[in-house]
Amino acid sequence: MKHYVCVTIGINQYQFLQPLSYAQRDAEALNQFWAEDAGFASDRCVLITDTSPETWDMPTYPSRGNLLDWMESICREQLQAEDTLFCFFSGYGIHHKGQDYLIPIDGSPENLEETAIPISLLFKHLNNAPTDNILLLLDINRTQGVQVGDQIGGETIALSEKFRIPTILSCRPDEVSRETSSLRHGFFTAALLEGLKSGKCQTLADLKSFLGDRLPELTDQHLRPLQNPVFAIATAEQAQLRLKPEPAKAMAAAGNHQSNSAVNSTFAPKQNGSHPSALPNLKLSSPFKTAPVSQPDPSENPTEPLNHDPASESSPEAADPSQKTNEQPQEEIMSDRSFFQQLIIWSGAIAVLLLLGVFYTNRSLFVGSQPSTTPSLPPMELSQPPTPETTDPTETEALTPPEAVVGDDVPETPAPTPANGEQLLQQARMIVQNTSASRLSQAIVQANQIPNNDPLYPEAQLAIERWSQMILDIAEGRAAMGNWSEAIAAASLVPETKRPIYEQAQLQIQNWQQPLTQLRENQAKIEAARSQIRPGQASTYSNAIAAVSTIGPEELGYDQATEAIARWSGEIWKLAQSRAQNNQFESAILAAVLIPEGTPPYTAAQQAIAQWRARTPNRNQTQN
């Protein structure tokens, strides 16, 4: 019997890397969909996260050892030839020395060979599985500040094509897979769940079409750099891989009424508890459960009346007199039904007229004016010359509202009117047309001026919440690019009034403070080394190189240190070449030997040193 097996892995709290926010949530949501919505057997849905419970008496903590054990157990012991396996991973990945690695919760960038999982090993396990119905989904995040090689994904695509295992990557090798607090998912997983739940993605080809359009659209809607999924699907047959178990249409078509009832009962939850195929069958069969109706023989009744209706002979009602007795009550029921329908129509019309009357009587309340609090019009009338009809002071005083008798001391309106609220909100929306964190913050300040007694206050608060979320998304985007200081500056603009978003922003600021502090310390170290350099003195360049070489590849600022070392090595090489051109070969050699291994001029410097040493003894002999 064909089964669907799924393994979902999501890791947040890495031991040696900055924690992720929603990788575990990604895995939990996808596992829930497969187990509840897609109809997979719950005991065949394996969830592996930071806090997931044991499954099949095996630990699900996502350490390297546990993940390798799960790969071997599922691929060798839990699958049959007709089964389908879905594997999902949400977490960090690194490309190092030509290999892609998935990082388990205990993986260290300093020791990838022993603590990480090579993607090639994962493909070997999947290739050893007895089934060809496999789909690999990888939502791989790039580690911030860890620049140990080329972009991840290239080897994964090549291995997918080699082993012919359908694979979907969350982004291209030159892009970054991101999370967002507005969706509380990674963008890739959010689009994946949307496609699966929509019912539009029945096959892998459907999913490819949906994700290819929806994922870049989703990142663009949230003002983040575009993220395009990568699909490695070798054959047309693989593209038709079903993402859900086949519905039991064959049983319904070939089975009898009893089997149909069983199928309907099985799929009742998907039909909101109803059985649309069973009830009509009962109604249609009920008239024919009475006594059989015999058709008259034409030979027995050779003559027919002129008004004879042939249809009446073939109808059960014509043959059964009891049916005729039921016609009159049926007509009465239809008459009663017509009466009630007319009653409902007339009642509705009267209600509409009453509502129109109420609206017309109180139209000033609906159109936004406030006739009871408009002291501005009467003072304008008082400023005009009195007409003959109002020459009596008592009459003028009677016509003047109480607020107008105070003359020049007319009080200002204490709160904005609905029109002012609408103007404030419109101005705020104009501000955010040029989207940036600072402009969004300005729009929030503008919208916050709308008081809570204004009709537009709820709409303004919704806009403030949306703009606050956009600020946090911008901050997270900057952090994903390694711009920690700018990310913290943006997150600090989230207002405290929106507590959930504000608390998330504060949490992110705390997470970003540590790498920012490390980055600033290493930048200060590079600047201090640069300040010690003296032009023309190779030893000062060498000392500066030694100082910044203490910045390791796992630290933020490593790229800047590597760039500085390459630049200073180039300066040493220029000094050595200049001295050699002046026949100062010994001095040139002393400078060239200071160029460290692994820098761009190192190989050329070593070759030049050998040449210069060969020429130095000859020169000494000539001088003697």
C-alpha positions in Angstrom: 0.0 0.0 0.0 1.3 3.4 -0.9 2.2 5.8 2.0 3.3 9.3 2.3 6.2 10.0 4.7 7.4 13.5 5.6 10.4 14.7 7.6 10.4 18.4 8.6 13.4 20.0 10.2 13.6 23.5 11.7 16.3 24.9 13.9 16.2 28.2 15.7 18.7 28.2 18.7 22.0 27.4 17.2 24.9 26.9 19.6 27.6 28.7 17.6 25.5 31.0 15.3 23.0 33.8 15.7 19.6 32.3 16.4 17.0 32.2 13.7 13.4 33.5 14.5 11.0 31.3 12.5 12.8 28.2 11.2 11.2 26.0 13.9 7.8 27.6 13.2 8.3 26.8 9.5 8.8 23.1 10.2 5.9 22.9 12.7 3.5 24.6 10.3 4.4 22.4 7.3 4.3 19.2 9.5 0.8 20.2 10.7 -0.4 20.8 7.1 0.8 17.3 6.0 -0.6 15.6 9.1 -3.9 17.3 9.2 -4.8 18.9 5.9 -3.0 16.7 3.4 -4.2 13.5 5.0 -0.8 11.9 5.8 -0.7 9.4 8.6 0.4 11.2 11.7 2.8 8.4 12.7 4.6 9.0 9.4 5.1 12.7 9.9 8.4 13.2 11.7 9.0 16.7 13.2 12.6 17.5 14.2 13.1 20.9 16.0 14.7 22.4 19.1 11.8 21.3 21.3 10.0 18.4 19.4 9.2 15.2 21.4 10.6 11.8 20.6 9.1 9.9 17.7 9.4 6.1 17.1 11.4 6.1 20.4 14.1 8.1 18.7 15.3 11.6 19.9 14.4 14.5 17.6 16.8 17.1 18.9 18.4 18.3 15.7 22.0 17.5 16.5 24.4 16.1 13.8 24.3 12.6 15.2 20.5 12.5 15.5 19.9 13.9 12.0 22.3 11.3 10.5 20.5 8.5 12.4 17.1 9.7 11.1 18.4 9.8 7.5 19.6 6.3 7.7 16.5 4.9 9.5 14.0 6.5 7.2 15.7 5.7 3.9 16.7 2.1 4.8 13.9 0.9 7.1 10.7 3.0 6.8 10.1 3.2 3.1 8.7 0.9 0.5 9.0 1.1 -3.3 5.7 2.8 -3.8 6.0 5.3 -0.9 6.5 9.0 -1.3 9.0 10.9 0.9 9.0 14.6 1.5 12.1 16.2 3.3 12.1 19.8 4.4 14.9 21.7 6.1 14.8 25.3 7.5 18.1 26.5 9.0 21.6 27.6 8.2 23.8 26.4 5.4 27.4 27.2 4.3 29.4 26.6 1.2 33.0 25.7 2.0 35.8 24.4 -0.2 33.5 23.5 -3.0 30.9 21.7 -0.8 27.5 22.7 0.5 26.8 22.0 4.2 23.6 21.9 6.2 24.3 23.2 9.7 22.7 21.2 12.6 22.0 22.8 15.9 25.5 21.9 17.2 27.3 22.8 14.0 30.3 25.1 14.1 31.6 27.1 11.2 35.2 26.6 12.5 34.9 22.8 12.1 32.5 22.1 9.3 33.9 18.8 8.3 33.2 17.2 11.7 30.1 19.2 12.9 28.1 19.9 9.8 26.3 17.6 7.3 27.6 17.6 3.7 24.7 17.9 1.3 26.3 15.1 -0.7 25.8 12.8 2.2 22.1 13.7 2.4 21.7 12.9 -1.4 23.5 9.6 -0.9 21.0 8.5 1.8 18.1 9.6 -0.4 19.5 7.8 -3.4 19.7 4.6 -1.3 16.0 4.7 -0.5 13.8 2.1 -2.2 11.5 4.7 -3.7 12.0 7.2 -6.5 9.1 9.4 -5.2 11.2 11.9 -3.3 11.0 15.7 -2.9 13.6 17.7 -1.1 12.7 21.3 0.1 15.6 23.4 1.4 15.0 26.8 3.0 18.6 27.6 3.6 19.6 30.8 5.5 23.1 32.3 4.9 25.1 32.7 8.1 25.8 36.4 8.8 29.5 37.3 9.0 30.7 33.9 8.0 32.3 34.3 4.6 34.2 31.1 4.1 33.6 30.4 0.4 31.3 30.8 -2.5 27.6 31.1 -2.5 25.6 28.1 -1.3 23.3 26.1 -3.7 25.5 25.4 -6.7 26.6 21.9 -5.5 23.1 21.1 -4.3 21.7 21.7 -7.8 24.4 19.6 -9.4 23.8 16.7 -7.0 20.1 16.9 -7.6 20.6 16.5 -11.3 23.2 13.8 -10.8 21.0 11.6 -8.5 17.8 12.7 -10.3 16.1 13.7 -7.0 13.6 16.6 -7.3 14.8 19.5 -5.2 13.5 23.0 -4.6 15.8 25.7 -3.1 14.4 28.8 -1.4 16.5 31.2 -3.5 19.2 31.4 -6.1 22.9 31.1 -5.1 23.4 34.8 -5.5 20.4 35.7 -3.4 19.6 35.5 0.4 16.7 33.5 1.9 15.0 35.7 4.5 12.5 35.6 7.3 9.9 38.2 8.2 8.1 38.9 11.4 5.0 40.1 9.6 4.4 36.6 8.3 6.2 34.9 11.2 7.7 32.6 8.6 10.5 32.5 6.1 9.3 34.0 2.8 9.8 30.7 1.0 7.9 28.6 3.6 5.1 31.2 3.7 4.7 31.0 -0.1 5.0 27.2 0.1 2.2 26.9 2.7 0.0 29.3 0.8 0.3 27.3 -2.4 -0.3 23.9 -0.6 -3.3 25.2 1.3 -4.9 27.0 -1.7 -5.6 23.7 -3.4 -3.9 25.0 -6.6 -0.8 22.8 -6.2 -1.8 19.2 -6.7 1.4 18.1 -8.4 5.0 19.2 -8.3 4.6 21.0 -11.6 1.7 23.0 -10.1 3.9 23.9 -7.1 6.8 25.0 -9.4 4.4 27.3 -11.3 3.0 28.8 -8.1 6.2 29.4 -6.2 7.9 30.8 -9.3 5.4 33.6 -9.4 4.4 34.0 -5.7 7.7 34.0 -3.9 9.2 37.1 -5.7 5.9 38.8 -5.5 5.7 38.2 -1.8 9.2 39.6 -1.1 8.4 42.6 -3.2 5.2 43.3 -1.3 7.2 43.4 1.9 9.8 45.7 0.4 12.6 43.1 0.6 15.1 42.1 -2.1 13.6 39.6 -4.6 13.9 36.0 -3.7 13.5 33.5 -6.6 13.2 29.8 -5.9 15.4 27.3 -7.8 13.8 24.0 -9.2 15.8 20.9 -10.1 13.3 18.5 -11.7 14.9 16.0 -14.1 11.9 14.5 -15.9 8.3 15.2 -16.9 7.3 12.1 -14.8 8.8 13.7 -11.7 6.9 16.9 -12.4 3.7 15.0 -12.0 4.6 13.8 -8.5 1.4 14.2 -6.4 1.7 16.4 -3.3 -1.3 14.7 -1.6 -2.6 11.2 -1.6 -4.8 10.3 -4.5 -8.6 10.8 -3.8 -10.5 7.5 -3.8 -12.2 8.2 -7.1 -11.6 4.7 -8.4 -13.4 3.1 -5.5 -16.4 5.5 -5.9 -16.6 4.7 -9.6 -16.3 0.9 -9.5 -18.0 0.2 -6.1 -21.7 -0.3 -5.4 -23.9 2.0 -3.3 -22.5 0.6 -0.1 -19.0 1.3 -1.1 -19.9 4.8 -2.1 -21.4 5.4 1.3 -18.3 4.2 2.9 -16.1 6.5 0.8 -18.4 9.5 1.5 -18.1 8.7 5.2 -14.4 8.5 5.0 -14.0 11.9 3.4 -16.8 13.6 5.4 -14.4 16.0 7.2 -13.3 17.4 3.8 -16.9 18.0 3.0 -17.6 20.0 6.2 -19.4 17.1 7.7 -22.0 16.7 4.9 -22.6 13.8 2.5 -23.7 15.4 -0.7 -23.6 12.1 -2.6 -25.6 10.1 -0.1 -28.6 12.2 0.6 -29.8 12.7 -3.0 -29.6 9.0 -3.6 -32.0 8.4 -0.7 -34.5 11.0 -1.9 -34.4 9.7 -5.5 -35.0 6.1 -4.5 -37.9 6.7 -2.1 -40.8 7.1 -4.7 -39.9 3.8 -6.2 -40.2 1.8 -3.0 -44.0 1.7 -3.3 -45.9 -1.1 -5.0 -44.8 -1.7 -8.7 -46.9 0.0 -11.3 -48.2 -2.1 -14.1 -48.4 -0.6 -17.6 -51.8 -1.1 -19.4 -51.9 -3.3 -22.4 -53.0 -1.3 -25.5 -55.0 -4.4 -26.8 -57.3 -4.2 -23.8 -58.2 -0.6 -24.4 -58.3 0.0 -28.1 -60.2 3.3 -27.8 -59.1 6.3 -25.8 -60.9 9.5 -24.9 -60.0 12.6 -26.9 -58.6 14.3 -23.9 -56.5 11.4 -22.9 -52.9 12.2 -21.8 -50.4 9.4 -22.6 -48.0 10.7 -20.0 -50.5 9.9 -17.3 -50.3 6.2 -18.0 -46.5 6.0 -17.5 -46.4 8.1 -14.3 -46.5 6.5 -10.9 -48.8 9.2 -9.7 -51.4 8.4 -12.3 -51.4 4.7 -11.4 -51.5 5.2 -7.6 -54.7 7.0 -6.5 -53.0 7.8 -3.2 -50.6 10.1 -5.0 -53.6 12.2 -6.2 -54.8 12.7 -2.7 -51.4 14.3 -1.9 -51.5 16.8 -4.8 -54.0 19.1 -3.1 -52.0 19.5 0.2 -48.9 20.1 -2.0 -50.7 22.9 -3.7 -51.7 24.4 -0.4 -48.1 24.2 0.8 -46.9 26.0 -2.3 -49.6 28.6 -1.8 -48.5 29.2 1.8 -44.9 29.4 0.7 -45.8 32.1 -1.9 -47.6 34.0 0.7 -44.6 34.0 3.1 -42.3 35.0 0.3 -44.4 38.0 -0.5 -44.7 38.8 3.2 -40.9 38.8 3.5 -40.5 40.9 0.4 -42.9 43.6 1.6 -41.4 43.5 5.1 -38.0 44.1 3.6 -39.2 47.0 1.5 -40.8 48.6 4.5 -37.6 48.2 6.5 -35.5 49.8 3.8 -37.9 52.8 3.7 -37.6 53.2 7.4 -33.8 53.1 7.2 -33.9 55.7 4.5 -36.1 57.9 6.7 -33.7 57.6 9.6 -30.8 58.4 7.3 -32.5 61.5 5.9 -33.5 62.8 9.3 -30.0 62.3 10.7 -28.1 62.9 7.5 -25.7 65.4 9.1 -24.3 62.7 11.4 -23.6 60.4 8.4 -22.0 63.0 6.1 -19.6 64.3 8.9 -21.0 67.7 9.8 -21.9 68.6 13.4 -24.7 71.2 13.4 -24.9 71.3 17.2 -21.3 72.4 17.6 -20.8 74.9 14.8 -20.4 78.3 16.4 -18.5 79.7 13.4 -21.6 80.5 11.3 -23.6 82.8 13.7 -20.6 85.1 14.5 -20.2 85.6 10.7 -23.8 86.7 10.6 -23.3 89.1 13.6 -20.4 90.8 11.7 -22.8 91.9 9.0 -25.2 95.0 9.2 -28.5 94.0 10.9 -31.5 93.7 8.5 -34.8 95.4 9.2 -36.2 92.1 10.4 -33.6 91.9 13.3 -33.3 95.5 14.5 -34.7 94.5 17.9 -31.7 93.7 20.2 -33.7 91.2 22.1 -34.4 89.3 18.9 -30.8 89.4 17.9 -29.7 88.1 21.3 -32.3 85.3 21.1 -30.9 84.3 17.7 -27.3 84.2 18.8 -26.0 81.0 20.2 -24.6 81.1 23.8 -21.0 80.8 22.5 -21.4 83.9 20.3 -22.3 86.4 23.1 -18.7 86.4 24.4 -17.6 88.4 21.4 -13.8 88.2 20.7 -13.3 85.4 23.2 -14.7 82.6 21.0 -12.9 79.4 22.1 -11.0 77.3 19.6 -12.3 73.8 18.7 -10.7 71.5 21.4 -10.3 68.4 19.2 -9.9 67.8 15.4 -13.1 67.3 13.6 -13.6 64.2 11.4 -12.4 66.3 8.4 -9.2 67.1 10.3 -8.7 63.5 11.1 -9.1 62.5 7.5 -6.6 65.2 6.5 -4.1 64.0 9.0 -4.4 60.4 7.8 -4.2 61.5 4.2 -1.0 63.4 4.9 0.5 60.4 6.6 -0.2 58.2 3.6 1.4 60.8 1.4 4.5 60.6 3.5 4.9 56.8 3.1 4.8 57.0 -0.7 8.6 57.3 -0.5 9.1 54.2 1.7 12.0 54.3 4.2 12.2 53.6 7.9 12.4 57.4 8.7 9.5 58.3 6.4 7.4 55.5 7.9 8.2 56.8 11.4 7.1 60.3 10.3 3.9 58.9 9.0 3.3 57.2 12.4 3.8 60.4 14.3 1.4 62.2 12.0 -1.3 59.5 12.3 -0.9 59.4 16.1 -2.3 62.9 16.3 -5.7 61.6 15.5 -7.6 61.3 18.8 -9.4 58.2 19.9 -12.8 60.0 19.6 -12.3 60.5 15.9 -14.2 58.2 13.6 -11.0 57.5 11.7 -9.1 56.5 14.8 -9.4 52.7 14.3 -8.3 53.0 10.6 -5.3 55.2 11.7 -4.3 52.6 14.3 -4.4 49.8 11.7 -2.2 51.9 9.4 0.2 52.6 12.3 0.5 48.9 13.0 1.1 48.1 9.3 3.8 50.8 9.1 5.4 49.6 12.3 5.7 46.1 10.8 7.2 47.6 7.7 9.8 49.3 9.7 10.7 46.1 11.4 10.9 44.3 8.0 13.3 47.0 6.8 15.4 46.5 9.9 15.6 42.8 9.4 16.5 43.2 5.8 19.4 45.4 6.7 20.5 42.9 9.3 20.4 40.1 6.7 22.8 42.2 4.6 25.1 42.6 7.7 24.3 46.3 8.2 23.8 45.9 11.9 24.0 49.6 12.9 21.4 50.6 10.3 19.2 47.7 11.3 19.3 48.8 15.0 18.6 52.4 14.0 15.6 51.3 12.0 14.2 48.9 14.7 14.5 51.7 17.2 11.8 53.6 15.3 9.1 51.1 16.0 6.7 52.9 18.4 6.0 51.5 21.9 2.2 51.7 21.4 2.3 48.6 19.2 3.5 46.2 21.9 3.9 42.9 20.0 5.8 44.5 17.2 7.8 46.7 19.6 8.8 43.8 21.8 9.9 41.9 18.7 12.0 44.9 17.6 13.6 45.1 21.0 14.4 41.4 20.9 16.0 41.8 17.5 18.0 44.8 18.7 19.4 42.7 21.5 20.3 40.0 19.0 22.0 42.5 16.7 23.9 44.3 19.4 26.4 41.4 19.9 27.5 41.1 16.3 27.6 44.9 16.0 29.8 45.1 19.0 32.2 42.5 17.6 32.2 44.3 14.2 33.0 47.6 15.8 35.8 46.1 17.8 37.4 44.5 14.8 37.0 47.7 12.7 38.8 49.5 15.5 41.5 46.9 15.4 41.9 47.4 11.7 42.0 51.2 12.0 44.6 51.0 14.8 46.8 48.8 12.6 46.4 51.1 9.7 47.5 54.1 11.8 50.8 52.4 12.6 51.8 52.1 8.9 54.7 54.3 7.7 54.9 54.7 3.9 58.2 53.2 2.6 58.7 51.0 5.6 57.9 47.4 4.8 58.1 46.3 8.4 55.2 48.6 9.4 53.0 47.0 6.8 54.0 43.6 8.1 53.2 44.6 11.7 49.8 45.8 10.6 49.1 42.5 8.8 50.0 40.6 11.9 47.7 42.7 14.0 44.6 42.1 11.9 45.4 38.5 11.2 44.0 37.7 14.6 40.5 38.3 13.3 39.1 34.8 12.5 36.9 33.8 9.6 33.9 33.3 12.0 34.1 36.9 13.2 32.3 39.9 11.8 34.8 42.2 10.1 36.8 39.3 8.7 36.1 40.5 5.1 37.5 43.9 5.9 40.6 42.4 7.5 41.2 40.2 4.5 40.9 43.1 2.2 43.3 45.2 4.3 45.8 42.3 4.4 45.7 42.0 0.6 46.1 45.7 0.1 49.0 46.0 2.5 50.7 43.0 1.0 50.5 44.7 -2.4 52.2 47.8 -0.9 55.0 45.6 0.4 55.4 44.0 -3.0 55.6 47.4 -4.7 58.4 48.4 -2.2 60.3 45.2 -3.0 60.0 45.7 -6.8 61.1 49.3 -6.5 64.2 48.4 -4.5 65.1 45.6 -7.0 64.9 48.1 -9.9 67.5 50.1 -8.0 69.7 47.0 -7.7 69.0 46.9 -4.0 68.4 43.2 -4.1 69.1 42.4 -0.5 66.7 45.1 0.7 64.1 43.9 -1.9 64.4 40.4 -0.5 64.0 41.6 3.1 60.7 43.3 2.0 59.4 40.5 -0.2 59.8 37.8 2.5 57.3 39.8 4.7 54.4 39.1 2.2 52.2 36.4 3.9 51.2 33.2 2.2 47.7 33.2 0.7 47.8 36.9 -0.5 47.6 37.8 -4.2 51.4 38.8 -4.6 52.8 35.9 -2.6 53.5 33.6 -5.5 55.2 36.3 -7.6 57.2 37.4 -4.6 58.6 34.0 -4.0 59.7 33.7 -7.6 61.3 37.1 -7.5 63.1 36.3 -4.2 64.8 33.3 -5.9 65.9 35.4 -8.8 67.2 38.2 -6.6 69.2 35.8 -4.4 70.8 34.3 -7.6 71.9 37.8 -8.6 73.2 38.9 -5.3 76.3 36.7 -5.1 77.3 37.6 -8.7 77.1 41.2 -7.8 79.3 40.8 -4.8 81.9 39.0 -6.8 81.9 41.8 -9.4 82.5 44.4 -6.7 85.4 42.4 -5.3 
